[in-house]
Amino acid sequence: MLFLYRSRGTPYTDAEVKNAFRTKAMEVHPDQNQDNRETAEEEFKEVVKSYEAIKLERKNNAS
């Protein structure tokens, strides 16, 4: 959902991941999409879930 690709040659930096999250979150945020709020809420939840999964994966790989 964040359009970060696992097949990329070099790993994404934490800043790149955070920037991708913020960009996508702003794009689909319900406050930015008043005309289609329900769909925006669902998309926003998916973006947050993707970001949390990436953070958890990075944390587990660092240990």
mmCIF file as Biopython writes it, N, C-alpha, C and O atoms, coordinates in Angstrom:
data_model
#
loop_
_atom_site.group_PDB
_atom_site.id
_atom_site.type_symbol
_atom_site.label_atom_id
_atom_site.label_alt_id
_atom_site.label_comp_id
_atom_site.label_asym_id
_atom_site.label_entity_id
_atom_site.label_seq_id
_atom_site.pdbx_PDB_ins_code
_atom_site.Cartn_x
_atom_site.Cartn_y
_atom_site.Cartn_z
_atom_site.occupancy
_atom_site.B_iso_or_equiv
_atom_site.auth_seq_id
_atom_site.auth_asym_id
_atom_site.pdbx_PDB_model_num
ATOM 1   N N  . MET A ? 1  ? 0.806   -1.195 0.000  1.0 0.0 1  A 1 
ATOM 2   C CA . MET A ? 1  ? 0.000   0.000  0.000  1.0 0.0 1  A 1 
ATOM 3   C C  . MET A ? 1  ? 0.853   1.264  0.000  1.0 0.0 1  A 1 
ATOM 4   O O  . MET A ? 1  ? 0.407   2.319  -0.450 1.0 0.0 1  A 1 
ATOM 5   N N  . LEU A ? 2  ? 2.083   1.154  0.506  1.0 0.0 2  A 1 
ATOM 6   C CA . LEU A ? 2  ? 2.955   2.321  0.524  1.0 0.0 2  A 1 
ATOM 7   C C  . LEU A ? 2  ? 3.813   2.407  -0.725 1.0 0.0 2  A 1 
ATOM 8   O O  . LEU A ? 2  ? 4.564   3.367  -0.900 1.0 0.0 2  A 1 
ATOM 9   N N  . PHE A ? 3  ? 3.708   1.413  -1.593 1.0 0.0 3  A 1 
ATOM 10  C CA . PHE A ? 3  ? 4.473   1.355  -2.833 1.0 0.0 3  A 1 
ATOM 11  C C  . PHE A ? 3  ? 5.979   1.325  -2.581 1.0 0.0 3  A 1 
ATOM 12  O O  . PHE A ? 3  ? 6.753   2.002  -3.257 1.0 0.0 3  A 1 
ATOM 13  N N  . LEU A ? 4  ? 6.371   0.533  -1.603 1.0 0.0 4  A 1 
ATOM 14  C CA . LEU A ? 4  ? 7.779   0.249  -1.345 1.0 0.0 4  A 1 
ATOM 15  C C  . LEU A ? 4  ? 8.010   -1.188 -1.793 1.0 0.0 4  A 1 
ATOM 16  O O  . LEU A ? 4  ? 7.277   -2.093 -1.394 1.0 0.0 4  A 1 
ATOM 17  N N  . TYR A ? 5  ? 9.013   -1.393 -2.610 1.0 0.0 5  A 1 
ATOM 18  C CA . TYR A ? 5  ? 9.198   -2.688 -3.252 1.0 0.0 5  A 1 
ATOM 19  C C  . TYR A ? 5  ? 10.295  -3.502 -2.594 1.0 0.0 5  A 1 
ATOM 20  O O  . TYR A ? 5  ? 11.414  -3.023 -2.412 1.0 0.0 5  A 1 
ATOM 21  N N  . ARG A ? 6  ? 9.967   -4.739 -2.237 1.0 0.0 6  A 1 
ATOM 22  C CA . ARG A ? 6  ? 10.936  -5.635 -1.609 1.0 0.0 6  A 1 
ATOM 23  C C  . ARG A ? 6  ? 12.077  -5.998 -2.549 1.0 0.0 6  A 1 
ATOM 24  O O  . ARG A ? 6  ? 13.175  -6.312 -2.089 1.0 0.0 6  A 1 
ATOM 25  N N  . SER A ? 7  ? 11.841  -5.960 -3.841 1.0 0.0 7  A 1 
ATOM 26  C CA . SER A ? 7  ? 12.850  -6.376 -4.806 1.0 0.0 7  A 1 
ATOM 27  C C  . SER A ? 7  ? 13.869  -5.271 -5.108 1.0 0.0 7  A 1 
ATOM 28  O O  . SER A ? 7  ? 14.756  -5.464 -5.939 1.0 0.0 7  A 1 
ATOM 29  N N  . ARG A ? 8  ? 13.755  -4.147 -4.459 1.0 0.0 8  A 1 
ATOM 30  C CA . ARG A ? 8  ? 14.702  -3.051 -4.660 1.0 0.0 8  A 1 
ATOM 31  C C  . ARG A ? 8  ? 16.094  -3.507 -4.235 1.0 0.0 8  A 1 
ATOM 32  O O  . ARG A ? 8  ? 16.244  -4.221 -3.244 1.0 0.0 8  A 1 
ATOM 33  N N  . GLY A ? 9  ? 17.096  -3.097 -4.977 1.0 0.0 9  A 1 
ATOM 34  C CA . GLY A ? 9  ? 18.470  -3.511 -4.728 1.0 0.0 9  A 1 
ATOM 35  C C  . GLY A ? 9  ? 19.002  -3.130 -3.363 1.0 0.0 9  A 1 
ATOM 36  O O  . GLY A ? 9  ? 19.668  -3.933 -2.710 1.0 0.0 9  A 1 
ATOM 37  N N  . THR A ? 10 ? 18.717  -1.911 -2.922 1.0 0.0 10 A 1 
ATOM 38  C CA . THR A ? 10 ? 19.167  -1.465 -1.601 1.0 0.0 10 A 1 
ATOM 39  C C  . THR A ? 10 ? 17.953  -1.273 -0.705 1.0 0.0 10 A 1 
ATOM 40  O O  . THR A ? 10 ? 16.890  -0.863 -1.171 1.0 0.0 10 A 1 
ATOM 41  N N  . PRO A ? 11 ? 18.109  -1.563 0.564  1.0 0.0 11 A 1 
ATOM 42  C CA . PRO A ? 11 ? 16.974  -1.386 1.479  1.0 0.0 11 A 1 
ATOM 43  C C  . PRO A ? 11 ? 16.573  0.088  1.598  1.0 0.0 11 A 1 
ATOM 44  O O  . PRO A ? 11 ? 17.405  0.986  1.467  1.0 0.0 11 A 1 
ATOM 45  N N  . TYR A ? 12 ? 15.313  0.306  1.842  1.0 0.0 12 A 1 
ATOM 46  C CA . TYR A ? 12 ? 14.832  1.663  2.072  1.0 0.0 12 A 1 
ATOM 47  C C  . TYR A ? 12 ? 15.334  2.143  3.425  1.0 0.0 12 A 1 
ATOM 48  O O  . TYR A ? 12 ? 15.421  1.365  4.375  1.0 0.0 12 A 1 
ATOM 49  N N  . THR A ? 13 ? 15.661  3.420  3.508  1.0 0.0 13 A 1 
ATOM 50  C CA . THR A ? 13 ? 16.051  3.990  4.792  1.0 0.0 13 A 1 
ATOM 51  C C  . THR A ? 13 ? 14.797  4.237  5.618  1.0 0.0 13 A 1 
ATOM 52  O O  . THR A ? 13 ? 13.686  4.261  5.088  1.0 0.0 13 A 1 
ATOM 53  N N  . ASP A ? 14 ? 14.984  4.418  6.912  1.0 0.0 14 A 1 
ATOM 54  C CA . ASP A ? 14 ? 13.842  4.735  7.767  1.0 0.0 14 A 1 
ATOM 55  C C  . ASP A ? 14 ? 13.164  6.018  7.301  1.0 0.0 14 A 1 
ATOM 56  O O  . ASP A ? 14 ? 11.938  6.125  7.337  1.0 0.0 14 A 1 
ATOM 57  N N  . ALA A ? 15 ? 13.958  6.989  6.866  1.0 0.0 15 A 1 
ATOM 58  C CA . ALA A ? 15 ? 13.399  8.256  6.385  1.0 0.0 15 A 1 
ATOM 59  C C  . ALA A ? 15 ? 12.559  8.049  5.130  1.0 0.0 15 A 1 
ATOM 60  O O  . ALA A ? 15 ? 11.512  8.679  4.985  1.0 0.0 15 A 1 
ATOM 61  N N  . GLU A ? 16 ? 12.994  7.182  4.223  1.0 0.0 16 A 1 
ATOM 62  C CA . GLU A ? 16 ? 12.227  6.907  3.009  1.0 0.0 16 A 1 
ATOM 63  C C  . GLU A ? 16 ? 10.906  6.225  3.342  1.0 0.0 16 A 1 
ATOM 64  O O  . GLU A ? 16 ? 9.878   6.533  2.740  1.0 0.0 16 A 1 
ATOM 65  N N  . VAL A ? 17 ? 10.930  5.305  4.293  1.0 0.0 17 A 1 
ATOM 66  C CA . VAL A ? 17 ? 9.708   4.613  4.701  1.0 0.0 17 A 1 
ATOM 67  C C  . VAL A ? 17 ? 8.741   5.609  5.331  1.0 0.0 17 A 1 
ATOM 68  O O  . VAL A ? 17 ? 7.551   5.621  5.013  1.0 0.0 17 A 1 
ATOM 69  N N  . LYS A ? 18 ? 9.259   6.441  6.222  1.0 0.0 18 A 1 
ATOM 70  C CA . LYS A ? 18 ? 8.431   7.430  6.899  1.0 0.0 18 A 1 
ATOM 71  C C  . LYS A ? 18 ? 7.841   8.421  5.895  1.0 0.0 18 A 1 
ATOM 72  O O  . LYS A ? 18 ? 6.670   8.787  5.999  1.0 0.0 18 A 1 
ATOM 73  N N  . ASN A ? 19 ? 8.637   8.850  4.940  1.0 0.0 19 A 1 
ATOM 74  C CA . ASN A ? 19 ? 8.161   9.785  3.920  1.0 0.0 19 A 1 
ATOM 75  C C  . ASN A ? 19 ? 7.072   9.149  3.057  1.0 0.0 19 A 1 
ATOM 76  O O  . ASN A ? 19 ? 6.072   9.794  2.744  1.0 0.0 19 A 1 
ATOM 77  N N  . ALA A ? 20 ? 7.263   7.892  2.675  1.0 0.0 20 A 1 
ATOM 78  C CA . ALA A ? 20 ? 6.255   7.186  1.878  1.0 0.0 20 A 1 
ATOM 79  C C  . ALA A ? 20 ? 4.945   7.073  2.653  1.0 0.0 20 A 1 
ATOM 80  O O  . ALA A ? 20 ? 3.863   7.252  2.094  1.0 0.0 20 A 1 
ATOM 81  N N  . PHE A ? 21 ? 5.060   6.771  3.955  1.0 0.0 21 A 1 
ATOM 82  C CA . PHE A ? 21 ? 3.873   6.679  4.796  1.0 0.0 21 A 1 
ATOM 83  C C  . PHE A ? 21 ? 3.149   8.019  4.869  1.0 0.0 21 A 1 
ATOM 84  O O  . PHE A ? 21 ? 1.939   8.089  4.655  1.0 0.0 21 A 1 
ATOM 85  N N  . ARG A ? 22 ? 3.886   9.070  5.168  1.0 0.0 22 A 1 
ATOM 86  C CA . ARG A ? 22 ? 3.264   10.387 5.309  1.0 0.0 22 A 1 
ATOM 87  C C  . ARG A ? 22 ? 2.598   10.844 4.014  1.0 0.0 22 A 1 
ATOM 88  O O  . ARG A ? 22 ? 1.495   11.391 4.030  1.0 0.0 22 A 1 
ATOM 89  N N  . THR A ? 23 ? 3.273   10.616 2.906  1.0 0.0 23 A 1 
ATOM 90  C CA . THR A ? 23 ? 2.724   11.019 1.612  1.0 0.0 23 A 1 
ATOM 91  C C  . THR A ? 23 ? 1.411   10.296 1.328  1.0 0.0 23 A 1 
ATOM 92  O O  . THR A ? 23 ? 0.415   10.919 0.962  1.0 0.0 23 A 1 
ATOM 93  N N  . LYS A ? 24 ? 1.420   8.982  1.500  1.0 0.0 24 A 1 
ATOM 94  C CA . LYS A ? 24 ? 0.214   8.191  1.225  1.0 0.0 24 A 1 
ATOM 95  C C  . LYS A ? 24 ? -0.882  8.480  2.238  1.0 0.0 24 A 1 
ATOM 96  O O  . LYS A ? 24 ? -2.058  8.535  1.879  1.0 0.0 24 A 1 
ATOM 97  N N  . ALA A ? 25 ? -0.510  8.666  3.503  1.0 0.0 25 A 1 
ATOM 98  C CA . ALA A ? 25 ? -1.498  8.950  4.546  1.0 0.0 25 A 1 
ATOM 99  C C  . ALA A ? 25 ? -2.216  10.268 4.264  1.0 0.0 25 A 1 
ATOM 100 O O  . ALA A ? 25 ? -3.433  10.359 4.427  1.0 0.0 25 A 1 
ATOM 101 N N  . MET A ? 26 ? -1.477  11.275 3.846  1.0 0.0 26 A 1 
ATOM 102 C CA . MET A ? 26 ? -2.098  12.561 3.524  1.0 0.0 26 A 1 
ATOM 103 C C  . MET A ? 26 ? -3.021  12.436 2.312  1.0 0.0 26 A 1 
ATOM 104 O O  . MET A ? 26 ? -4.064  13.087 2.241  1.0 0.0 26 A 1 
ATOM 105 N N  . GLU A ? 27 ? -2.627  11.601 1.373  1.0 0.0 27 A 1 
ATOM 106 C CA . GLU A ? 27 ? -3.416  11.410 0.155  1.0 0.0 27 A 1 
ATOM 107 C C  . GLU A ? 27 ? -4.767  10.766 0.447  1.0 0.0 27 A 1 
ATOM 108 O O  . GLU A ? 27 ? -5.779  11.152 -0.139 1.0 0.0 27 A 1 
ATOM 109 N N  . VAL A ? 28 ? -4.788  9.793  1.345  1.0 0.0 28 A 1 
ATOM 110 C CA . VAL A ? 28 ? -6.022  9.035  1.594  1.0 0.0 28 A 1 
ATOM 111 C C  . VAL A ? 28 ? -6.722  9.408  2.902  1.0 0.0 28 A 1 
ATOM 112 O O  . VAL A ? 28 ? -7.735  8.802  3.250  1.0 0.0 28 A 1 
ATOM 113 N N  . HIS A ? 29 ? -6.200  10.390 3.623  1.0 0.0 29 A 1 
ATOM 114 C CA . HIS A ? 29 ? -6.781  10.752 4.919  1.0 0.0 29 A 1 
ATOM 115 C C  . HIS A ? 29 ? -8.244  11.173 4.752  1.0 0.0 29 A 1 
ATOM 116 O O  . HIS A ? 29 ? -8.574  11.912 3.825  1.0 0.0 29 A 1 
ATOM 117 N N  . PRO A ? 30 ? -9.117  10.705 5.643  1.0 0.0 30 A 1 
ATOM 118 C CA . PRO A ? 30 ? -10.545 11.035 5.540  1.0 0.0 30 A 1 
ATOM 119 C C  . PRO A ? 30 ? -10.829 12.542 5.528  1.0 0.0 30 A 1 
ATOM 120 O O  . PRO A ? 30 ? -11.764 12.982 4.860  1.0 0.0 30 A 1 
ATOM 121 N N  . ASP A ? 31 ? -10.046 13.330 6.246  1.0 0.0 31 A 1 
ATOM 122 C CA . ASP A ? 31 ? -10.264 14.778 6.248  1.0 0.0 31 A 1 
ATOM 123 C C  . ASP A ? 31 ? -9.975  15.403 4.887  1.0 0.0 31 A 1 
ATOM 124 O O  . ASP A ? 31 ? -10.508 16.464 4.562  1.0 0.0 31 A 1 
ATOM 125 N N  . GLN A ? 32 ? -9.136  14.748 4.097  1.0 0.0 32 A 1 
ATOM 126 C CA . GLN A ? 32 ? -8.805  15.249 2.773  1.0 0.0 32 A 1 
ATOM 127 C C  . GLN A ? 32 ? -9.796  14.756 1.711  1.0 0.0 32 A 1 
ATOM 128 O O  . GLN A ? 32 ? -9.805  15.248 0.582  1.0 0.0 32 A 1 
ATOM 129 N N  . ASN A ? 33 ? -10.616 13.793 2.082  1.0 0.0 33 A 1 
ATOM 130 C CA . ASN A ? 33 ? -11.545 13.165 1.136  1.0 0.0 33 A 1 
ATOM 131 C C  . ASN A ? 33 ? -12.962 13.166 1.699  1.0 0.0 33 A 1 
ATOM 132 O O  . ASN A ? 33 ? -13.562 12.110 1.897  1.0 0.0 33 A 1 
ATOM 133 N N  . GLN A ? 34 ? -13.481 14.338 1.948  1.0 0.0 34 A 1 
ATOM 134 C CA . GLN A ? 34 ? -14.799 14.468 2.554  1.0 0.0 34 A 1 
ATOM 135 C C  . GLN A ? 34 ? -15.920 13.871 1.698  1.0 0.0 34 A 1 
ATOM 136 O O  . GLN A ? 34 ? -16.925 13.407 2.235  1.0 0.0 34 A 1 
ATOM 137 N N  . ASP A ? 35 ? -15.757 13.880 0.390  1.0 0.0 35 A 1 
ATOM 138 C CA . ASP A ? 35 ? -16.804 13.376 -0.492 1.0 0.0 35 A 1 
ATOM 139 C C  . ASP A ? 35 ? -16.922 11.848 -0.468 1.0 0.0 35 A 1 
ATOM 140 O O  . ASP A ? 35 ? -17.972 11.302 -0.806 1.0 0.0 35 A 1 
ATOM 141 N N  . ASN A ? 36 ? -15.863 11.167 -0.077 1.0 0.0 36 A 1 
ATOM 142 C CA . ASN A ? 36 ? -15.878 9.712  -0.038 1.0 0.0 36 A 1 
ATOM 143 C C  . ASN A ? 36 ? -15.201 9.247  1.255  1.0 0.0 36 A 1 
ATOM 144 O O  . ASN A ? 36 ? -14.232 8.488  1.232  1.0 0.0 36 A 1 
ATOM 145 N N  . ARG A ? 37 ? -15.725 9.710  2.351  1.0 0.0 37 A 1 
ATOM 146 C CA . ARG A ? 37 ? -15.102 9.528  3.664  1.0 0.0 37 A 1 
ATOM 147 C C  . ARG A ? 37 ? -14.953 8.058  4.078  1.0 0.0 37 A 1 
ATOM 148 O O  . ARG A ? 37 ? -13.912 7.677  4.614  1.0 0.0 37 A 1 
ATOM 149 N N  . GLU A ? 38 ? -15.957 7.245  3.842  1.0 0.0 38 A 1 
ATOM 150 C CA . GLU A ? 38 ? -15.905 5.842  4.274  1.0 0.0 38 A 1 
ATOM 151 C C  . GLU A ? 38 ? -14.783 5.083  3.569  1.0 0.0 38 A 1 
ATOM 152 O O  . GLU A ? 38 ? -14.036 4.342  4.209  1.0 0.0 38 A 1 
ATOM 153 N N  . THR A ? 39 ? -14.664 5.261  2.274  1.0 0.0 39 A 1 
ATOM 154 C CA . THR A ? 39 ? -13.591 4.615  1.521  1.0 0.0 39 A 1 
ATOM 155 C C  . THR A ? 39 ? -12.244 5.139  1.978  1.0 0.0 39 A 1 
ATOM 156 O O  . THR A ? 39 ? -11.291 4.372  2.119  1.0 0.0 39 A 1 
ATOM 157 N N  . ALA A ? 40 ? -12.158 6.423  2.208  1.0 0.0 40 A 1 
ATOM 158 C CA . ALA A ? 40 ? -10.915 7.033  2.665  1.0 0.0 40 A 1 
ATOM 159 C C  . ALA A ? 40 ? -10.501 6.474  4.022  1.0 0.0 40 A 1 
ATOM 160 O O  . ALA A ? 40 ? -9.316  6.233  4.252  1.0 0.0 40 A 1 
ATOM 161 N N  . GLU A ? 41 ? -11.451 6.266  4.915  1.0 0.0 41 A 1 
ATOM 162 C CA . GLU A ? 41 ? -11.142 5.707  6.227  1.0 0.0 41 A 1 
ATOM 163 C C  . GLU A ? 41 ? -10.550 4.307  6.097  1.0 0.0 41 A 1 
ATOM 164 O O  . GLU A ? 41 ? -9.576  3.975  6.773  1.0 0.0 41 A 1 
ATOM 165 N N  . GLU A ? 42 ? -11.137 3.492  5.232  1.0 0.0 42 A 1 
ATOM 166 C CA . GLU A ? 42 ? -10.642 2.136  5.024  1.0 0.0 42 A 1 
ATOM 167 C C  . GLU A ? 42 ? -9.226  2.155  4.435  1.0 0.0 42 A 1 
ATOM 168 O O  . GLU A ? 42 ? -8.353  1.407  4.874  1.0 0.0 42 A 1 
ATOM 169 N N  . GLU A ? 43 ? -9.013  3.014  3.443  1.0 0.0 43 A 1 
ATOM 170 C CA . GLU A ? 43 ? -7.695  3.119  2.823  1.0 0.0 43 A 1 
ATOM 171 C C  . GLU A ? 43 ? -6.668  3.623  3.831  1.0 0.0 43 A 1 
ATOM 172 O O  . GLU A ? 43 ? -5.533  3.146  3.856  1.0 0.0 43 A 1 
ATOM 173 N N  . PHE A ? 44 ? -7.063  4.580  4.657  1.0 0.0 44 A 1 
ATOM 174 C CA . PHE A ? 44 ? -6.159  5.117  5.670  1.0 0.0 44 A 1 
ATOM 175 C C  . PHE A ? 44 ? -5.761  4.030  6.665  1.0 0.0 44 A 1 
ATOM 176 O O  . PHE A ? 44 ? -4.596  3.936  7.050  1.0 0.0 44 A 1 
ATOM 177 N N  . LYS A ? 45 ? -6.713  3.221  7.077  1.0 0.0 45 A 1 
ATOM 178 C CA . LYS A ? 45 ? -6.422  2.123  8.000  1.0 0.0 45 A 1 
ATOM 179 C C  . LYS A ? 45 ? -5.431  1.130  7.379  1.0 0.0 45 A 1 
ATOM 180 O O  . LYS A ? 45 ? -4.547  0.620  8.067  1.0 0.0 45 A 1 
ATOM 181 N N  . GLU A ? 46 ? -5.581  0.859  6.084  1.0 0.0 46 A 1 
ATOM 182 C CA . GLU A ? 46 ? -4.659  -0.040 5.387  1.0 0.0 46 A 1 
ATOM 183 C C  . GLU A ? 46 ? -3.251  0.543  5.315  1.0 0.0 46 A 1 
ATOM 184 O O  . GLU A ? 46 ? -2.267  -0.183 5.461  1.0 0.0 46 A 1 
ATOM 185 N N  . VAL A ? 47 ? -3.153  1.855  5.090  1.0 0.0 47 A 1 
ATOM 186 C CA . VAL A ? 47 ? -1.847  2.512  5.045  1.0 0.0 47 A 1 
ATOM 187 C C  . VAL A ? 47 ? -1.172  2.413  6.408  1.0 0.0 47 A 1 
ATOM 188 O O  . VAL A ? 47 ? 0.014   2.094  6.494  1.0 0.0 47 A 1 
ATOM 189 N N  . VAL A ? 48 ? -1.916  2.682  7.462  1.0 0.0 48 A 1 
ATOM 190 C CA . VAL A ? 48 ? -1.359  2.603  8.817  1.0 0.0 48 A 1 
ATOM 191 C C  . VAL A ? 48 ? -0.937  1.172  9.120  1.0 0.0 48 A 1 
ATOM 192 O O  . VAL A ? 48 ? 0.124   0.950  9.705  1.0 0.0 48 A 1 
ATOM 193 N N  . LYS A ? 49 ? -1.750  0.208  8.732  1.0 0.0 49 A 1 
ATOM 194 C CA . LYS A ? 49 ? -1.431  -1.205 8.970  1.0 0.0 49 A 1 
ATOM 195 C C  . LYS A ? 49 ? -0.151  -1.600 8.228  1.0 0.0 49 A 1 
ATOM 196 O O  . LYS A ? 49 ? 0.680   -2.330 8.769  1.0 0.0 49 A 1 
ATOM 197 N N  . SER A ? 50 ? 0.007   -1.125 7.010  1.0 0.0 50 A 1 
ATOM 198 C CA . SER A ? 50 ? 1.219   -1.409 6.229  1.0 0.0 50 A 1 
ATOM 199 C C  . SER A ? 50 ? 2.448   -0.819 6.890  1.0 0.0 50 A 1 
ATOM 200 O O  . SER A ? 50 ? 3.485   -1.476 6.989  1.0 0.0 50 A 1 
ATOM 201 N N  . TYR A ? 51 ? 2.333   0.409  7.339  1.0 0.0 51 A 1 
ATOM 202 C CA . TYR A ? 51 ? 3.450   1.085  7.993  1.0 0.0 51 A 1 
ATOM 203 C C  . TYR A ? 51 ? 3.841   0.362  9.276  1.0 0.0 51 A 1 
ATOM 204 O O  . TYR A ? 51 ? 5.027   0.156  9.536  1.0 0.0 51 A 1 
ATOM 205 N N  . GLU A ? 52 ? 2.867   -0.018 10.065 1.0 0.0 52 A 1 
ATOM 206 C CA . GLU A ? 52 ? 3.135   -0.744 11.312 1.0 0.0 52 A 1 
ATOM 207 C C  . GLU A ? 52 ? 3.800   -2.092 11.027 1.0 0.0 52 A 1 
ATOM 208 O O  . GLU A ? 52 ? 4.690   -2.511 11.768 1.0 0.0 52 A 1 
ATOM 209 N N  . ALA A ? 53 ? 3.379   -2.768 9.970  1.0 0.0 53 A 1 
ATOM 210 C CA . ALA A ? 53 ? 3.971   -4.053 9.611  1.0 0.0 53 A 1 
ATOM 211 C C  . ALA A ? 53 ? 5.437   -3.881 9.210  1.0 0.0 53 A 1 
ATOM 212 O O  . ALA A ? 53 ? 6.285   -4.696 9.575  1.0 0.0 53 A 1 
ATOM 213 N N  . ILE A ? 54 ? 5.728   -2.825 8.464  1.0 0.0 54 A 1 
ATOM 214 C CA . ILE A ? 54 ? 7.112   -2.562 8.064  1.0 0.0 54 A 1 
ATOM 215 C C  . ILE A ? 54 ? 7.960   -2.256 9.292  1.0 0.0 54 A 1 
ATOM 216 O O  . ILE A ? 54 ? 9.073   -2.766 9.420  1.0 0.0 54 A 1 
ATOM 217 N N  . LYS A ? 55 ? 7.445   -1.429 10.195 1.0 0.0 55 A 1 
ATOM 218 C CA . LYS A ? 55 ? 8.199   -1.101 11.412 1.0 0.0 55 A 1 
ATOM 219 C C  . LYS A ? 55 ? 8.470   -2.349 12.254 1.0 0.0 55 A 1 
ATOM 220 O O  . LYS A ? 55 ? 9.573   -2.521 12.772 1.0 0.0 55 A 1 
ATOM 221 N N  . LEU A ? 56 ? 7.473   -3.211 12.389 1.0 0.0 56 A 1 
ATOM 222 C CA . LEU A ? 56 ? 7.629   -4.441 13.167 1.0 0.0 56 A 1 
ATOM 223 C C  . LEU A ? 56 ? 8.654   -5.366 12.522 1.0 0.0 56 A 1 
ATOM 224 O O  . LEU A ? 56 ? 9.492   -5.945 13.214 1.0 0.0 56 A 1 
ATOM 225 N N  . GLU A ? 57 ? 8.593   -5.507 11.204 1.0 0.0 57 A 1 
ATOM 226 C CA . GLU A ? 57 ? 9.534   -6.349 10.487 1.0 0.0 57 A 1 
ATOM 227 C C  . GLU A ? 57 ? 10.969  -5.844 10.673 1.0 0.0 57 A 1 
ATOM 228 O O  . GLU A ? 57 ? 11.885  -6.634 10.904 1.0 0.0 57 A 1 
ATOM 229 N N  . ARG A ? 58 ? 11.156  -4.540 10.573 1.0 0.0 58 A 1 
ATOM 230 C CA . ARG A ? 58 ? 12.487  -3.943 10.768 1.0 0.0 58 A 1 
ATOM 231 C C  . ARG A ? 58 ? 12.991  -4.164 12.186 1.0 0.0 58 A 1 
ATOM 232 O O  . ARG A ? 58 ? 14.169  -4.449 12.400 1.0 0.0 58 A 1 
ATOM 233 N N  . LYS A ? 59 ? 12.095  -4.030 13.144 1.0 0.0 59 A 1 
ATOM 234 C CA . LYS A ? 59 ? 12.464  -4.225 14.548 1.0 0.0 59 A 1 
ATOM 235 C C  . LYS A ? 59 ? 12.890  -5.674 14.778 1.0 0.0 59 A 1 
ATOM 236 O O  . LYS A ? 59 ? 13.892  -5.939 15.442 1.0 0.0 59 A 1 
ATOM 237 N N  . ASN A ? 60 ? 12.121  -6.601 14.226 1.0 0.0 60 A 1 
ATOM 238 C CA . ASN A ? 60 ? 12.434  -8.028 14.402 1.0 0.0 60 A 1 
ATOM 239 C C  . ASN A ? 60 ? 13.721  -8.421 13.701 1.0 0.0 60 A 1 
ATOM 240 O O  . ASN A ? 60 ? 14.454  -9.277 14.197 1.0 0.0 60 A 1 
ATOM 241 N N  . ASN A ? 61 ? 14.012  -7.813 12.551 1.0 0.0 61 A 1 
ATOM 242 C CA . ASN A ? 61 ? 15.242  -8.119 11.821 1.0 0.0 61 A 1 
ATOM 243 C C  . ASN A ? 61 ? 16.463  -7.494 12.485 1.0 0.0 61 A 1 
ATOM 244 O O  . ASN A ? 61 ? 17.578  -7.986 12.314 1.0 0.0 61 A 1 
ATOM 245 N N  . ALA A ? 62 ? 16.266  -6.424 13.234 1.0 0.0 62 A 1 
ATOM 246 C CA . ALA A ? 62 ? 17.381  -5.746 13.902 1.0 0.0 62 A 1 
ATOM 247 C C  . ALA A ? 62 ? 17.831  -6.519 15.141 1.0 0.0 62 A 1 
ATOM 248 O O  . ALA A ? 62 ? 18.980  -6.406 15.570 1.0 0.0 62 A 1 
ATOM 249 N N  . SER A ? 63 ? 16.928  -7.294 15.701 1.0 0.0 63 A 1 
ATOM 250 C CA . SER A ? 63 ? 17.240  -8.022 16.935 1.0 0.0 63 A 1 
ATOM 251 C C  . SER A ? 63 ? 18.093  -9.234 16.686 1.0 0.0 63 A 1 
ATOM 252 O O  . SER A ? 63 ? 18.439  -9.949 17.626 1.0 0.0 63 A 1 
#
